[in-house]
Amino acid sequence: MDCIFCNIDKSEIIAENKVAFAIMDKYPVNEGHALIIPKRHFVSFFEATEEEVKGIYSLLHEVREMLDIQYEPSGYNIGINVGYYAGQTIMHLHVHLIPRYKGDVENPRGGVRRLKRALVEYDG
C-alpha cells in the first residue's frame, strides 16, 4: 500500500495507543502542529469505529498536554478534512491539532480560516 501513514517510520511517532498514533506534521501550519492518525487504514472520520474515535480523542488530550509543556500555546484548533473537496489530500483519516499563539494573526476570529489566509498572504 502506498499510504504514507500506513508506512510511517516508527521513530516519528510521539505518542500512541491501541488504535491510533501521533506524529508532528511535516508541513506545519504553526509551530507544534501535530497529527493524530488511526492505525487502521480508512479515509473518512465517519468510517471510524467508536473505539477508534475514543482512542483518537484520548491521544488528542495526551498530545495537547505535551504541546502545552513544549510550546505553551495560547489556544488550539482541531480539524479534520473529509474528502477531496474538503481539502483532504492524504486519503487516510488524520486529525490536525494546531497550536495557536497570541499574535499569530492580527485577529483570530474565524479560527483556521484566518490562520490560512494569513499564511497565504505571507507566502505571497
ABEGO torsion letter per residue (X at the ends): XABAAAABBAAABABBBAABBBBBBABBABBGBBBBBBABBBABAAABBAAAAAAAAAAAAAAAAAAAAAAGBABBBBBBBBEAAAGBABBBBBBBBBBBBBGABABABGEAAAAAAAAAAAAX
